[in-house]
């Protein structure tokens, strides 16, 4: 989970870092048929039946007012989006660009290497704790997720875990695909993001983004009750 404030020294040091080269992010995967809209998904999660025992904070020091909600087929929450740059280092996500960079992720690729936050759309779930344990709801590494921001939908997977009392974080690639400022230092958005995690639906290998999109569209159609 990113901490939004930096010391003056750290901010000054960041200005000396050379501008890294462009990063190629995953391109949208073609889907046969009409895609599920952001409006359709948001309509299905308008009401919340809490499944968490308490509520999460969006950031350290913020009010604890975010419940995890549930339906028969999914769990979801509405929060901010902080930028996760952890995992395999790259030109955009490394110790120079992110003072809180950590070179591993809770879940790994099929070859055992950490996930690449720059290239793979994934979200972060809170580590299991007294508020909520995602594992009790058919959720784990590779679980298929629909992330909604404004009128965009990005399909992703669960790829990392964060603090036990904070929620609302996604990878650099997820943010970039949704048009959110993908900067680990001060990027993200303070509100307006909905995370819908489909129960008992996982992608293997976890790094197969095309499979996540295909599964996500299928699950989203079922979730909103759209005809095939």
Secondary structure, DSSP 8 states (H G I E B T S, - for coil): -------HHHHHHHHTS--------------SS----HHHHHHHTSS--B-SSS-EESSTTS-EEE--EE-SSEEEEEEEEEEE--BS--SSSSTTT-TT--S--SSB-TTS-B-BTTTS-EEEEE-S-SS--GGGGT--TTEEEEEEETTEEEEEEEEEEE-TTB--EEEHHHHHHTT----TTT-SEEEEEEEEEEEEEE-SSTT-HHHHHHHHHHHHHHHHT---
